[in-house]
Amino acid sequence: MSANLQQRTVVTAPARRQPLFGMRHQRLAQRVIVYALLLALSVLFILPFMWMVSTSLKSSEDVFTYPPSFFPTTFLWQNYPRGWTILPFNTFLINSLIVTFANVIGNLISCSLVAFGFARLRARGRDILFLALLATLMIPREVTIVPRFLLFSQMGLVNTLWPLILPAWFGYAFFIFLLRQFFMTIPTELDDAARIDGASSLRIFFEIILPLSKPALATVAIFAFIGNWSNLLDPLIYIRSQDLYTLALGLNLFRGQNFTQFNLLMAVSIITLIPVLTVFFLSQRLFVQGVTLTGMGGR
Amino acid sequence: MALQQQIDRTAARPVGKPKLGKLARREEREFYLFISLWIIGFIAFDAGPILASFVISFTNWSMMTPPNWTGLQNYQRLIADPLFYTAMWNSLYFGVGSVGLGLIVSFLLALLLNQKVLGISIFRTIFYLPSVVSGIAVAILWIMILHQDFGLINTVLSWFGVKGPGWLVQPQWAKPALILMSLWGAGGSMVIYLAGLQSVPQHLYEAASIDGAGPWMKFWNVTVPMMSPVIFYNLIVGFIASLQGFVLVLIMTNGGPANATLMFGLYIYRVAFQFFQMGYASALAWVLLVVIMIITALQFLGAKYWVFYEGETAR
């Protein structure tokens, strides 16, 4: 995949003609304007993050001085442990980790199996089913939340973590689509050769397709991680007892109880964002590739 | 050994001619085995619930008592419900505003990043990052940024002597404030546009130059047509997503002030999980589904006039 991208940029790199005399200045001016715009916009995009960090370090008085100042008068690092211990955030963290990892693993297993079927095996009805799969991406969540809730309450699973975990084990159209697109770029000659040697489909899946698809699988894992980490709607609907709260839900409770303590709120918010930011920075390239492979920017 | 058994079985079978070869049939069986998890999920979590919610929408189910069949009552109530219209209007306002402005902002960002400048990956990261963080932490951050007296935006405005409004407190500013917030996440579609821009064949621009086209002409006659399928796709997906995103609103304003941010999804959530009127909530959800289908169909019809697919012959 990365080779592909690189190749593309090489091919499309412009064949520049020798700049004429006056054009050199024009180019320079254009470049200066582009940089000025990029820098100004970068400041705009980063400013909210800076504001978040600066608020998290302010004292309560600093937060509500008027006119507000950008920098805290004293840097109160203890806002972080203080905020974190007001509620049992450690429990919430563990619940979030359980739910998120169960989702990531469930999505990886179910979606790669299904994607292999759609990408590699011929069958009557396949195209219709694939259309149905894509159509599920168009269904607004609101249409299914009520009946899904009724389903889980019939099963007696309300106020457990199961409703947050189970659906991931039965495939998710966006990931199936992403993986299928990737599997289709792997030459079928590899499968054919293996089949002649007597390999079963399952063996081809495990020994040829999966090892060659690590970047796509990693992309799915990352998207699943980030999507679930910040999921608030499902916990809000299904979770009642506080010892099952996820971080998002805990943060919501915290906000309800301390809505004026912006410094503590921001400190805890930043802690909850750290895993997402870490994953993003470690895997940025995969991220961008995943987005461009499917043409979809997350959810 | 299994294979041997299978061969024996086919050999023993009488003359009747099968439609598919043995291998093809095995492949078909395997296909359905491989996708079986999704089929179960599709029935249990997508198709089943959609049908169920259609049926529930004709009842007065409240979770506490067994449902009664009430016919079209929920739909009659909906037609007379002023909040239904408010919520629909709010969602469409937000959808059109955030998707339209989002398209412009992310496209312009992509154009800027496509200028072959040094450090492009750093700028791309900066613009993309906000679209990655989401959920409640962002909601809390923006409550603060939009705060009337102590917020970031009004602080910056005050440097220029402008007294900013109470973004989330004044009904006429609440929706624009949410749209503004959504623009912060424009980096997500920017990445897609950037990839699209980088794959526009360079020879088209060269040909346009030879014909004497300036940058503006090249933009409208090469870039925009070549990008139109990507733009179209983003419009469709973005609009559907914008009609769904009510969690941020739930936290930031809970539909207020004066129902100015009561989004359609939020209204459904409230009716279902705060008033426990599952029947009415299902009716609302079905209307939403139909509205989305109509809008998507209209977008596809309109696409004929502006979306250009490579390889299509000119009419």
Boltz contact constraints between the chains, C-beta under 6 A:
constraints:
  - contact:
      token1: [A, 12]
      token2: [B, 202]
      max_distance: 6.0
  - contact:
      token1: [A, 14]
      token2: [B, 202]
      max_distance: 6.0
  - contact:
      token1: [A, 34]
      token2: [B, 115]
      max_distance: 6.0
  - contact:
      token1: [A, 34]
      token2: [B, 117]
      max_distance: 6.0
  - contact:
      token1: [A, 37]
      token2: [B, 112]
      max_distance: 6.0
  - contact:
      token1: [A, 38]
      token2: [B, 112]
      max_distance: 6.0
  - contact:
      token1: [A, 38]
      token2: [B, 123]
      max_distance: 6.0
  - contact:
      token1: [A, 42]
      token2: [B, 126]
      max_distance: 6.0
  - contact:
      token1: [A, 45]
      token2: [B, 126]
      max_distance: 6.0
  - contact:
      token1: [A, 45]
      token2: [B, 127]
      max_distance: 6.0
  - contact:
      token1: [A, 48]
      token2: [B, 145]
      max_distance: 6.0
  - contact:
      token1: [A, 51]
      token2: [B, 152]
      max_distance: 6.0
  - contact:
      token1: [A, 52]
      token2: [B, 141]
      max_distance: 6.0
  - contact:
      token1: [A, 64]
      token2: [B, 150]
      max_distance: 6.0
  - contact:
      token1: [A, 68]
      token2: [B, 150]
      max_distance: 6.0
  - contact:
      token1: [A, 68]
      token2: [B, 155]
      max_distance: 6.0
  - contact:
      token1: [A, 110]
      token2: [B, 37]
      max_distance: 6.0
  - contact:
      token1: [A, 113]
      token2: [B, 34]
      max_distance: 6.0
  - contact:
      token1: [A, 114]
      token2: [B, 35]
      max_distance: 6.0
  - contact:
      token1: [A, 114]
      token2: [B, 38]
      max_distance: 6.0
  - contact:
      token1: [A, 116]
      token2: [B, 34]
      max_distance: 6.0
  - contact:
      token1: [A, 117]
      token2: [B, 31]
      max_distance: 6.0
  - contact:
      token1: [A, 117]
      token2: [B, 34]
      max_distance: 6.0
  - contact:
      token1: [A, 117]
      token2: [B, 35]
      max_distance: 6.0
  - contact:
      token1: [A, 121]
      token2: [B, 27]
      max_distance: 6.0
  - contact:
      token1: [A, 121]
      token2: [B, 30]
      max_distance: 6.0
  - contact:
      token1: [A, 121]
      token2: [B, 31]
      max_distance: 6.0
  - contact:
      token1: [A, 122]
      token2: [B, 27]
      max_distance: 6.0
  - contact:
      token1: [A, 123]
      token2: [B, 28]
      max_distance: 6.0
  - contact:
      token1: [A, 123]
      token2: [B, 31]
      max_distance: 6.0
  - contact:
      token1: [A, 136]
      token2: [B, 46]
      max_distance: 6.0
  - contact:
      token1: [A, 138]
      token2: [B, 240]
      max_distance: 6.0
  - contact:
      token1: [A, 140]
      token2: [B, 244]
      max_distance: 6.0
  - contact:
      token1: [A, 140]
      token2: [B, 288]
      max_distance: 6.0
  - contact:
      token1: [A, 140]
      token2: [B, 292]
      max_distance: 6.0
  - contact:
      token1: [A, 141]
      token2: [B, 244]
      max_distance: 6.0
  - contact:
      token1: [A, 142]
      token2: [B, 265]
      max_distance: 6.0
  - contact:
      token1: [A, 142]
      token2: [B, 268]
      max_distance: 6.0
  - contact:
      token1: [A, 142]
      token2: [B, 285]
      max_distance: 6.0
  - contact:
      token1: [A, 142]
      token2: [B, 288]
      max_distance: 6.0
  - contact:
      token1: [A, 143]
      token2: [B, 53]
      max_distance: 6.0
  - contact:
      token1: [A, 143]
      token2: [B, 285]
      max_distance: 6.0
  - contact:
      token1: [A, 143]
      token2: [B, 289]
      max_distance: 6.0
  - contact:
      token1: [A, 144]
      token2: [B, 49]
      max_distance: 6.0
  - contact:
      token1: [A, 146]
      token2: [B, 53]
      max_distance: 6.0
  - contact:
      token1: [A, 146]
      token2: [B, 272]
      max_distance: 6.0
  - contact:
      token1: [A, 146]
      token2: [B, 278]
      max_distance: 6.0
  - contact:
      token1: [A, 146]
      token2: [B, 281]
      max_distance: 6.0
  - contact:
      token1: [A, 146]
      token2: [B, 282]
      max_distance: 6.0
  - contact:
      token1: [A, 147]
      token2: [B, 49]
      max_distance: 6.0
  - contact:
      token1: [A, 147]
      token2: [B, 52]
      max_distance: 6.0
  - contact:
      token1: [A, 147]
      token2: [B, 53]
      max_distance: 6.0
  - contact:
      token1: [A, 148]
      token2: [B, 49]
      max_distance: 6.0
  - contact:
      token1: [A, 167]
      token2: [B, 45]
      max_distance: 6.0
  - contact:
      token1: [A, 170]
      token2: [B, 37]
      max_distance: 6.0
  - contact:
      token1: [A, 170]
      token2: [B, 40]
      max_distance: 6.0
  - contact:
      token1: [A, 170]
      token2: [B, 41]
      max_distance: 6.0
  - contact:
      token1: [A, 171]
      token2: [B, 37]
      max_distance: 6.0
  - contact:
      token1: [A, 171]
      token2: [B, 38]
      max_distance: 6.0
  - contact:
      token1: [A, 171]
      token2: [B, 41]
      max_distance: 6.0
  - contact:
      token1: [A, 201]
      token2: [B, 30]
      max_distance: 6.0
  - contact:
      token1: [A, 230]
      token2: [B, 134]
      max_distance: 6.0
  - contact:
      token1: [A, 230]
      token2: [B, 135]
      max_distance: 6.0
  - contact:
      token1: [A, 232]
      token2: [B, 135]
      max_distance: 6.0
  - contact:
      token1: [A, 232]
      token2: [B, 136]
      max_distance: 6.0
  - contact:
      token1: [A, 232]
      token2: [B, 247]
      max_distance: 6.0
  - contact:
      token1: [A, 233]
      token2: [B, 247]
      max_distance: 6.0
  - contact:
      token1: [A, 248]
      token2: [B, 135]
      max_distance: 6.0
  - contact:
      token1: [A, 248]
      token2: [B, 136]
      max_distance: 6.0
  - contact:
      token1: [A, 251]
      token2: [B, 136]
      max_distance: 6.0
  - contact:
      token1: [A, 252]
      token2: [B, 136]
      max_distance: 6.0
  - contact:
      token1: [A, 255]
      token2: [B, 140]
      max_distance: 6.0
  - contact:
      token1: [A, 262]
      token2: [B, 144]
      max_distance: 6.0
  - contact:
      token1: [A, 265]
      token2: [B, 140]
      max_distance: 6.0
  - contact:
      token1: [A, 269]
      token2: [B, 137]
      max_distance: 6.0
  - contact:
      token1: [A, 269]
      token2: [B, 140]
      max_distance: 6.0
  - contact:
      token1: [A, 272]
      token2: [B, 137]
      max_distance: 6.0
  - contact:
      token1: [A, 273]
      token2: [B, 133]
      max_distance: 6.0
  - contact:
      token1: [A, 273]
      token2: [B, 137]
      max_distance: 6.0
  - contact:
      token1: [A, 276]
      token2: [B, 133]
      max_distance: 6.0
  - contact:
      token1: [A, 280]
      token2: [B, 132]
      max_distance: 6.0
  - contact:
      token1: [A, 288]
      token2: [B, 191]
      max_distance: 6.0
  - contact:
      token1: [A, 291]
      token2: [B, 191]
      max_distance: 6.0
  - contact:
      token1: [A, 292]
      token2: [B, 195]
      max_distance: 6.0
  - contact:
      token1: [A, 295]
      token2: [B, 192]
      max_distance: 6.0
  - contact:
      token1: [A, 295]
      token2: [B, 233]
      max_distance: 6.0
  - contact:
      token1: [A, 297]
      token2: [B, 188]
      max_distance: 6.0
  - contact:
      token1: [A, 297]
      token2: [B, 189]
      max_distance: 6.0
  - contact:
      token1: [A, 297]
      token2: [B, 192]
      max_distance: 6.0
  - contact:
      token1: [A, 298]
      token2: [B, 188]
      max_distance: 6.0
